[in-house]
Amino acid sequence: MPRLDGWVTAGQLRRNPQTSRIRVVLITARAQEDDKNRGREIGVDAYLTKPFDPGEMIRVVRELAGAATSEAARPRMPRRRRPAHPAGPADR
């Protein structure tokens, strides 16, 4: 994405009351546990790492789309609280 990366975009979607309930799936090459934790902190619904199985992506999207009708069934990644860290070069 030319001006925003997925992390920033997901964070902005979550902070805006008009978009905070949009389902977000991060698809990224960042596979470290810290990266997954960052996704949880932002509040993404799912996190897939590249390379990924297309069948897994379809399963996740179907699961999230089905959960859209029932808030109780929303499969959101559990949030983990950590102190905020300053934005690094990858965050700009």
N, C-alpha and C positions, 0 to 999 in steps of 0.2 A: 504494500500500500504506500503510495507516494508520500503522504504527509503524516499519517498516523500508523502506528503498528497495531497489531491485534490486542496487545495488553492495554494500551491507552484507549482504544475503541471500546473494549469490553468494560473497562472502568467507567468511561463516560456513559455508556448505556445503563450501567447499574446505578449510577448516581442521579440520573435524570428520572423523576417520577413518571414521566410519560413513556419511558422506554425500559424501565427497570425490570419489567416482567417478560421482556423478549428473551427467548431461549438463546443461549450463546454456547457454541461449541468451538473451542480453540483447536486448530489443526496446525501443528508446529513441529519443527525438527528438534526443539528443545525438550529433551527427555530426562533431564536431571530432576531429582526429587525437589530441589529448591524451586524449579520452574513449575512443577505441578502444585506445590504449595502456594506459589504466587497466584496460580489460577484459582485455587480455593479461596484465597484472601480476596480476590476480586469478585468472586461469586459466580464463576462460569458454571454452566450446567454439565458440561462434559469436556474432557481433554483427551485428544487423540494425538499420538506422536507419529511423525513420518519415519519410515514408510509405514503406512497403515493398510489394513485389509479393507477393501471397499465394502465388504459385507458387514464389517464392524461399524463402519460409518452409517450404513443404511439402518442397521439395528438401533444405533444411538438416535438417529433422527426420527425413526418411527416411534421409539420409546418416548422421546421428548414431545413429539406431536400428539401422541395418545394421552400424555399427561397434561396437555394443555387444557383439556376439558375438566380436569380434576386437580385442584391445587394440592390436595392431600397426597396425591400420587406423584407430585413433581420430584423427579430424581436429580436433585441438585447436589453437586459436590459439597461435602461438609466444609465449612469455613474454618480456617485455622488462623487465630490471631497472632500476629507478630508485629514487632515495631516496624514502622515504615522506614524504608531505606531510600536514600536519594536516588533520583533517576540517573541511570548510567547511559552510556552512548547507545545501547541497544533500545533504550526507552524513548529516544527522541525521534 
